[in-house]
Amino acid sequence: MALEYREWKEGDDLALLEIWGGPETLPAEQFRAALAPSSNQPWRRCIVAEDVVDGVRIPVAAGVVHEASLHPERLWAYIEVAKDHRRSGVGATLLAMLRREAGNSPSGVSKLRSKVEPDTAGAAFAAAAGLAPIQRSQLVVVEPEPLTLPRFGDGSEEAASERVEDLATGSVELSDVVGKYYSHVHHWDSPGELSIATVQRLFLHDLTGAHGAIVLRAPKASAFGDGVPASRKGKIQAFAISYAQGGTDEPSDVFLGHDPSLSAEDAAFAVRDLLALIAYQHPVLLEVDESMVALRSVLEPLLESGKAHVRGADTLIVSD
């Protein structure tokens, strides 16, 4: 009997988990959480393919398309098919159905994007469907003491305290820099301007796992010449936000970035100095896109020298 297609319903996740087994890739693990009943707020459409075995209907594949809270000019899409049903047109049928649903999205957006690992079944399917890579990211673990600690001013604790500061994750100043940096390094996917509230909700709220932030400031403003009070703090040059980790033996998960108004050279110096500080005693885990030029310029020598290594496979973002 031919497969039948229907909307997702409660219980499909457990039924499909029995058929699929564990996720084959990190993107698959992440996207499975998006498989859920269709809704309008937020907009999502989810479709299941059923086969009949001994008179029993069994879900064997599913696909979802949904709005993105960031990068609203594309919709996220994901399809997974049981291994014994692949190469039979199930994925192509689901994709066609998702594209039809996307054409009716209230936002008017119909372009799709997804995540795959290179040289996998998912990557081959995406390529056959006309989805091309628009970005590559890696998870990089930086080992302890990867860089010489920076020297600030005269090397005193007072000089260091003027440049390096623990900052509350609720800081508006921090949120402003984080939002500008995120938009700057994701120009390839049109995130637009992020409000302070959006940045705090997506990157700095307790529910994100954020539990600490450290910033590197520019040297304190001088009171001479420009009339700026000497007590005024320098602008944030770089920031590092740490997130909850699975165990004490695991590297700290860190979002490291910089003020996008800095020159390329100053941005690299700021990122280098802050990385030296946060990874001095404990390894850190960074997610790095190709567009993060300053961070990549600091990490590449560490990767070559063995002071850092890539964890797992690369991730490709593919799109129409």
PLY file of the C-alpha trace (Angstrom):
ply
format ascii 1.0
element vertex 320
property float x
property float y
property float z
element edge 319
property int vertex1
property int vertex2
end_header
0.00 0.00 0.00
1.24 3.52 -0.78
2.26 5.76 2.08
-0.30 8.16 3.47
0.44 11.68 4.69
-1.24 13.54 7.53
-0.64 16.27 10.07
1.50 15.54 13.11
-0.38 14.42 16.20
0.52 13.78 19.81
2.44 10.56 20.30
4.15 10.64 16.90
7.44 11.57 18.54
7.56 8.32 20.52
6.42 6.22 17.57
9.04 7.74 15.26
11.78 7.44 17.87
11.23 3.68 17.91
11.62 3.56 14.12
14.42 6.09 13.73
16.57 5.29 16.75
19.09 7.85 17.93
19.84 10.96 15.84
22.53 10.43 13.20
23.85 13.99 13.35
23.84 17.00 15.66
21.45 18.94 13.37
19.06 15.97 13.47
19.16 16.01 17.26
18.43 19.75 17.31
15.67 19.67 14.70
13.76 16.78 16.23
12.64 19.19 18.95
10.82 21.21 16.25
8.62 18.25 15.28
5.33 19.11 16.95
1.68 19.77 16.12
1.05 22.49 13.53
0.29 25.93 14.94
-0.20 29.54 13.91
1.52 31.24 16.87
4.35 30.66 16.15
3.63 29.49 12.61
4.59 25.84 12.03
3.40 23.03 9.78
4.38 19.44 10.49
3.54 16.44 8.30
3.93 12.70 8.96
4.22 9.85 6.45
2.63 6.56 7.52
3.23 3.06 6.20
1.01 0.04 6.85
2.65 -3.06 8.32
0.43 -6.07 9.02
-2.59 -3.81 8.99
-1.07 -1.36 11.47
-0.32 2.23 10.48
3.23 3.15 11.50
4.80 6.61 11.14
8.08 6.29 9.20
8.95 9.87 8.21
8.17 13.44 9.16
8.87 16.96 7.98
8.44 20.39 9.53
8.65 23.98 8.30
8.45 26.88 10.73
9.13 30.55 11.26
12.41 31.69 12.80
12.55 34.11 15.72
15.76 35.39 14.15
16.51 35.72 10.42
12.86 36.10 9.37
13.60 36.13 5.63
13.84 32.33 5.54
11.88 29.47 7.11
13.55 26.56 8.87
12.77 23.16 7.35
13.67 19.63 8.38
12.83 16.16 7.05
13.77 12.78 8.47
12.98 9.41 6.90
13.46 5.92 8.35
16.51 4.24 6.81
14.49 1.46 5.16
12.22 4.01 3.44
14.92 6.26 2.01
15.56 6.64 -1.73
11.91 5.91 -2.43
10.63 9.46 -2.89
9.28 9.93 0.63
11.60 12.82 1.44
10.93 14.51 -1.90
7.18 14.22 -1.35
7.44 15.70 2.13
9.60 18.55 0.83
7.07 19.35 -1.89
4.30 19.40 0.72
6.33 21.64 3.03
7.06 24.04 0.17
3.34 24.21 -0.57
2.66 25.02 3.09
5.46 27.61 3.09
3.82 29.32 0.14
0.83 30.00 2.38
2.76 31.27 5.40
1.26 34.47 6.87
4.60 36.28 6.61
4.77 35.71 2.87
8.23 34.15 3.32
8.76 30.95 1.34
12.54 30.52 1.08
13.79 27.56 3.11
16.93 26.89 5.08
18.19 23.88 7.03
21.30 22.48 8.72
23.23 19.39 7.62
26.60 17.80 8.20
28.86 17.40 5.14
29.02 14.00 3.43
25.84 12.68 5.04
22.51 11.49 3.67
21.01 14.80 4.75
23.62 16.77 2.83
23.06 14.69 -0.31
19.28 15.14 -0.05
19.65 18.91 0.42
21.93 19.19 -2.61
19.50 17.18 -4.75
16.69 19.46 -3.59
18.60 22.56 -4.71
19.63 23.77 -1.26
23.17 25.18 -1.40
25.52 26.00 1.51
25.43 29.62 2.67
27.48 29.19 5.86
29.73 26.71 7.65
30.22 26.51 11.40
32.42 24.49 13.73
32.56 23.66 17.41
36.08 24.46 18.62
37.50 23.45 21.99
40.32 25.71 23.20
42.69 24.06 25.68
43.84 25.80 28.91
46.62 28.38 28.65
46.38 28.71 24.87
47.77 32.26 24.81
50.04 34.47 26.86
48.04 36.52 29.34
47.68 40.16 28.27
49.37 42.97 30.18
47.18 45.99 30.80
48.73 49.41 31.46
51.45 49.17 34.08
50.56 45.56 34.85
48.91 46.39 38.18
45.64 44.92 39.44
44.13 48.40 39.26
45.05 48.71 35.59
43.60 45.27 34.88
40.38 46.04 36.76
39.85 49.10 34.55
39.94 46.92 31.44
38.36 43.62 32.56
35.00 43.46 34.32
32.46 40.86 35.35
29.14 42.16 34.11
25.59 41.14 34.95
23.91 39.32 32.08
20.99 41.73 32.42
23.20 44.69 31.53
21.72 46.92 28.83
25.23 47.92 27.74
26.17 44.27 27.25
22.91 43.48 25.46
23.50 46.34 23.02
26.97 45.09 22.03
25.85 41.46 21.79
22.95 42.38 19.51
25.13 44.50 17.23
27.77 41.78 17.03
25.24 39.06 16.23
23.74 41.15 13.43
27.23 41.99 12.14
28.45 38.39 11.83
25.10 37.10 10.53
24.76 39.64 7.72
24.56 36.68 5.33
21.16 35.72 6.74
19.55 39.14 7.31
18.88 39.16 11.07
18.14 42.89 11.07
18.46 45.03 14.18
17.81 43.21 17.44
16.08 44.99 20.30
17.56 44.90 23.78
14.62 42.78 24.94
15.15 40.26 22.11
18.87 39.96 22.84
18.24 39.39 26.53
15.55 36.79 25.82
17.59 34.81 23.28
21.14 35.11 24.64
21.21 36.40 28.23
18.11 35.20 30.07
18.46 32.56 32.79
16.41 30.18 30.63
19.16 30.23 27.97
21.61 28.88 30.53
23.60 32.12 30.60
25.19 32.42 34.02
28.05 34.86 33.67
29.65 37.47 31.46
33.06 39.10 31.35
33.94 42.08 29.18
37.11 43.75 27.99
36.87 47.53 27.95
38.85 50.11 26.03
41.40 52.05 28.09
39.66 54.53 30.37
38.87 57.85 28.70
41.26 60.70 29.42
40.16 63.90 31.10
42.53 65.92 28.96
41.83 67.30 25.52
38.34 65.95 25.01
36.87 66.93 28.35
35.73 63.38 29.16
35.88 62.64 32.92
38.76 60.30 33.76
36.45 58.11 35.87
34.29 57.19 32.90
34.56 53.52 31.87
35.85 52.67 28.43
33.51 51.14 25.86
33.12 47.37 25.71
35.57 46.03 23.14
34.89 42.30 23.57
32.54 40.10 25.59
32.37 36.47 26.69
29.10 34.94 27.93
29.30 31.54 29.59
26.46 29.03 29.59
25.59 26.10 31.82
27.55 22.97 31.01
26.83 19.29 31.50
29.61 18.59 34.00
32.73 20.03 35.55
34.96 18.03 33.19
33.30 19.55 30.13
34.64 22.73 28.48
32.71 25.87 29.32
30.27 26.79 26.55
31.09 30.42 25.65
29.74 33.03 23.23
32.72 35.27 22.45
32.39 38.42 20.36
33.45 42.03 19.95
32.23 45.53 19.23
31.66 45.46 15.45
32.73 49.11 15.12
36.35 48.13 15.92
38.87 47.87 13.12
39.78 44.36 12.02
43.11 44.62 13.85
41.63 45.97 17.09
38.85 43.38 17.03
41.38 40.55 16.71
43.48 41.96 19.58
40.41 42.34 21.82
39.16 38.82 21.10
42.66 37.40 21.59
43.11 39.09 24.99
39.71 38.02 26.30
40.17 34.44 25.07
43.53 34.29 26.83
41.83 35.25 30.08
38.75 33.00 29.94
40.69 29.91 28.79
43.68 30.37 31.08
42.69 27.65 33.57
39.80 25.78 31.96
38.98 24.73 28.38
36.24 26.59 26.54
33.89 25.54 23.74
33.14 28.04 20.99
30.74 27.83 18.04
32.47 29.59 15.17
30.99 30.63 11.82
33.13 31.47 8.80
31.81 35.03 9.09
33.41 35.53 12.53
36.60 36.92 11.02
38.29 38.21 14.19
37.63 35.05 16.18
38.77 32.79 13.35
42.00 34.75 12.96
42.77 34.04 16.62
41.71 30.38 16.52
43.46 29.28 13.34
47.01 29.40 14.81
45.73 27.55 17.90
44.18 24.83 15.73
47.43 24.47 13.79
49.52 24.23 16.97
47.19 21.74 18.69
46.15 24.18 21.42
42.61 23.93 20.06
40.70 21.24 18.21
37.45 20.86 16.32
34.77 18.84 18.09
32.55 16.69 15.89
31.64 17.41 12.30
31.17 20.80 10.69
27.64 22.10 10.24
26.46 23.55 6.93
23.51 25.91 6.70
21.90 25.29 3.34
19.24 27.37 1.63
17.32 28.06 -1.58
0 1
1 2
2 3
3 4
4 5
5 6
6 7
7 8
8 9
9 10
10 11
11 12
12 13
13 14
14 15
15 16
16 17
17 18
18 19
19 20
20 21
21 22
22 23
23 24
24 25
25 26
26 27
27 28
28 29
29 30
30 31
31 32
32 33
33 34
34 35
35 36
36 37
37 38
38 39
39 40
40 41
41 42
42 43
43 44
44 45
45 46
46 47
47 48
48 49
49 50
50 51
51 52
52 53
53 54
54 55
55 56
56 57
57 58
58 59
59 60
60 61
61 62
62 63
63 64
64 65
65 66
66 67
67 68
68 69
69 70
70 71
71 72
72 73
73 74
74 75
75 76
76 77
77 78
78 79
79 80
80 81
81 82
82 83
83 84
84 85
85 86
86 87
87 88
88 89
89 90
90 91
91 92
92 93
93 94
94 95
95 96
96 97
97 98
98 99
99 100
100 101
101 102
102 103
103 104
104 105
105 106
106 107
107 108
108 109
109 110
110 111
111 112
112 113
113 114
114 115
115 116
116 117
117 118
118 119
119 120
120 121
121 122
122 123
123 124
124 125
125 126
126 127
127 128
128 129
129 130
130 131
131 132
132 133
133 134
134 135
135 136
136 137
137 138
138 139
139 140
140 141
141 142
142 143
143 144
144 145
145 146
146 147
147 148
148 149
149 150
150 151
151 152
152 153
153 154
154 155
155 156
156 157
157 158
158 159
159 160
160 161
161 162
162 163
163 164
164 165
165 166
166 167
167 168
168 169
169 170
170 171
171 172
172 173
173 174
174 175
175 176
176 177
177 178
178 179
179 180
180 181
181 182
182 183
183 184
184 185
185 186
186 187
187 188
188 189
189 190
190 191
191 192
192 193
193 194
194 195
195 196
196 197
197 198
198 199
199 200
200 201
201 202
202 203
203 204
204 205
205 206
206 207
207 208
208 209
209 210
210 211
211 212
212 213
213 214
214 215
215 216
216 217
217 218
218 219
219 220
220 221
221 222
222 223
223 224
224 225
225 226
226 227
227 228
228 229
229 230
230 231
231 232
232 233
233 234
234 235
235 236
236 237
237 238
238 239
239 240
240 241
241 242
242 243
243 244
244 245
245 246
246 247
247 248
248 249
249 250
250 251
251 252
252 253
253 254
254 255
255 256
256 257
257 258
258 259
259 260
260 261
261 262
262 263
263 264
264 265
265 266
266 267
267 268
268 269
269 270
270 271
271 272
272 273
273 274
274 275
275 276
276 277
277 278
278 279
279 280
280 281
281 282
282 283
283 284
284 285
285 286
286 287
287 288
288 289
289 290
290 291
291 292
292 293
293 294
294 295
295 296
296 297
297 298
298 299
299 300
300 301
301 302
302 303
303 304
304 305
305 306
306 307
307 308
308 309
309 310
310 311
311 312
312 313
313 314
314 315
315 316
316 317
317 318
318 319
